[in-house]
Amino acid sequence: MKAIVDKKTCIGCGLCTDECPSVFKMGEDVAVVIVNEVPTDAIEDCKEAAQSCPVEAIKLEN
């Protein structure tokens, strides 16, 4: 699974970094993905981060 943050949509709230710090970190103004593939043990947290994003800036691809 791959996570993608739409930098134009992201408002930098940081919720995804709280939910799944092994995949997301805060850049200067927006969240960024720090892995090419979501680790197996982080998949559920990553899905929760995507669902919790208030502006739906996170997309997950298989």
C-alpha positions in Angstrom: 0.0 0.0 0.0 1.2 3.5 -0.8 0.0 6.7 0.9 -0.2 10.0 -0.9 -0.8 13.5 0.6 -2.3 16.1 -1.7 -0.2 19.1 -0.7 -2.7 21.5 -2.2 -5.5 20.1 0.0 -3.6 19.5 3.2 -4.1 22.1 5.9 -1.2 20.9 8.1 -3.4 20.0 11.1 -1.0 17.1 12.1 -3.7 14.6 12.8 -2.1 12.0 10.5 1.3 12.4 12.2 -0.4 11.7 15.5 -2.3 8.7 14.1 0.6 7.1 12.1 4.0 8.6 12.7 5.8 5.8 11.0 4.3 7.0 7.6 3.6 10.7 8.0 5.6 13.7 9.3 5.0 17.4 9.2 6.9 19.3 6.6 7.1 23.1 6.7 3.4 23.7 6.1 1.9 20.3 5.2 2.2 16.6 6.0 4.6 14.5 4.0 4.9 10.7 3.5 8.2 9.4 4.7 8.0 5.8 3.3 7.6 4.4 -0.2 5.4 1.5 1.0 3.3 1.6 4.2 4.8 -1.0 6.6 2.5 -4.0 7.2 2.3 -3.2 10.9 1.2 0.4 10.1 -1.6 -0.3 7.6 -4.5 0.0 10.1 -3.1 3.2 11.6 -2.5 4.6 8.1 -6.1 3.8 7.1 -7.3 5.5 10.3 -5.2 8.6 9.5 -6.6 8.8 6.0 -10.2 8.5 7.3 -9.6 11.0 10.0 -8.1 13.7 7.7 -10.5 16.7 8.0 -10.0 17.7 4.4 -9.5 14.3 2.8 -6.0 15.1 1.7 -4.7 11.5 2.1 -5.2 8.9 -0.6 -4.2 5.2 -0.2 -3.3 3.1 -3.2 -2.8 -0.7 -3.3 
